[in-house]
Amino acid sequence: MKKLISLIAITLFGLTVWAQDNMLCVGSYWTEDEANIVLKKFASEWNDLESWEQRALRIKKGIIEGMQLYKIPQITGNFNPIIRNTRVMDGYIVENIAIESFPGFFVTGNLYRPVEEKGKYAAILSPHGHMKDKRYTDYIQWRCAALARMGAVVFAYDMVGYAESTQVNHKMPIALLLQTWNSKRVLEYLLSRPDVDSERIGMTGASGGGTQTFVLTAIDDRIKVAAPVVQVSAHFFGGCVCESGMPIHKSTDHQTNNVEIAALCAPRPLLLVSDGADWTRNTPRIEYPYIQKVYALYNAEHKVENVHLPAERHDYGYNKRTTLYNFFDHHLDLNAGKIPYAEGYKEDFVTILPPEDLMVFGKDSPRPKNALQGDDAVMAYLKISVK
């Protein structure tokens, strides 16, 4: 594949594009210049809806095969949810929750939901990026509480290896697979709830949470609206094993990048939020125009948006959150009028809880006795290994 890509680049564009010898595309796999040209090469491989959908199927197949998702044992239902410490706050409810991703492995997090009980609500998956205790941060709590007050059931859950997800190490070999499977189980748990509308399911996260968002959205049409924040890049593939440690971008007969994976969301609503200080600085000029062309094939240009904040950095800060509030308000039929507003959304109604109040497990409430412990134990149960 390395020689093929280089030959095509030299022949068509006069630029040599390098590639690693193996099938992994890690970190800044290409330079910005190279990525610009390779994206043009990708665009030359489709010219109508039929040819794009053929390419889209190959990309989706590459994700599923590359992360060995097809090897996961068939597991349905049996979430065995553990819900503790229900608190009624100002316009929202927050609970501590764990569900069984598969027997002996628990997805830990918090469930934010509306106070009112009136039929079915939208639901939102909220994965997060790299930080040991990120689920407990004020900006996660602001975002999830605000969305719950707007009328959504929101599940904020830990990256593997962080916060309470300590049954494995974050940099275990199959972190990408495990996180994707956990997200799938969170999705299915939300869909199983009687208070959730299956046609109004959203997903959002920043950085590594953005990767989790566009990967699951690409392979699971049950995600109806997606908002990956500060992560979709033509040249950067994610620098952690949980993003690029398994060969989802490249095989012996195909090469893609995160722009095309994000584009698999089409024609469902997609919001890209980018900034001026990381690998998304070129989004308005490079990544977004490519994805717009895909959406145009479906006559769905109005369903994809890019909000670029050139003076901001790599985070899910106030301007990024409030951009999301409006986007999800429109596409998930929420009620942003529930959030105080005075020349900007006010998030001060949210009570920021300390980590110990958001934990599912503790001295008085330990993990169930069947909990698997350690990377090897989890991989042995799943019967999956990475060479």
GIWOZI-V10536 format. One line per field, one symbol per residue. ss: DSSP state (H for helix, E for strand, - for the rest). A space follows every 50 residues. Layout:
ss: ???
This chain:
ss: -HHHHHHHHHHHH--------------E---HHHHHHHHHHHH-----HH HHHHHHHHHHHHHHHH--HHH----------EEEEEEE---EEEEEEEEE EE--EEEEEEEEEE------EEEEEE-------HHH-HHHHHHHHHHHHH -EEEEEE-----------------HHHHHHHHHHHHHHHHHH---EEEEE EEEEEE-HHHHHHHHHHHH-----EEEEE------E----HHHH-----E E--EE--HHHHHH-----EEEEEEE-----------HHHHHHHHHHH--- HHHEEEEEE--------HHHHHHHHHHHHHH----HHH--E---E----- ----HHHH---E--E---------HHHHHHHH-----
